[in-house]
Amino acid sequence: MNKTEEYFENAKKSIGQLRTEIPDTIQGFGGLFQKVMKDGALGVKEKELIALGIGVAMHCPPCIRSHVQKCLEHGATRQQILEAASVAVVMAGGPGYVHLPIVLEALDDLQNTGSDKK
């Protein structure tokens, strides 16, 4: 199992437990996510590319892995994903730059295992 698959497996378990222990938080965030991350003036692919860039700029490995997966699910190419991450480096500098390997790792893991099809 690669690091990205391991992350998704652990996250699914944790969210399941949290759904029981703090259902309002999980439901509230999930509702916000569904309302915002749907087609509108921007398409879902574009919104996911933006979210990925923010994940890189905020130095959030779980966000990076999740949004790389969602970018792939919504038709973003490898180059589009890497360019979105590169824009984050412009905004975040070195701390964003050192998170680029996580983007690459998630891309490689998801593209090599077909996990982007989930």
Secondary structure by P-SEA (a helix, b strand, c coil): ccaaaaaaaaaaaaaaaaaaacaaaaaaaaaaaaaccccccccaaaaaaaaaaaaaaaccaaaaaaaaaaaaaacccaaaaaaaaaaaaaaccaaaaaaaaaaaaaaaaaaaaccccc
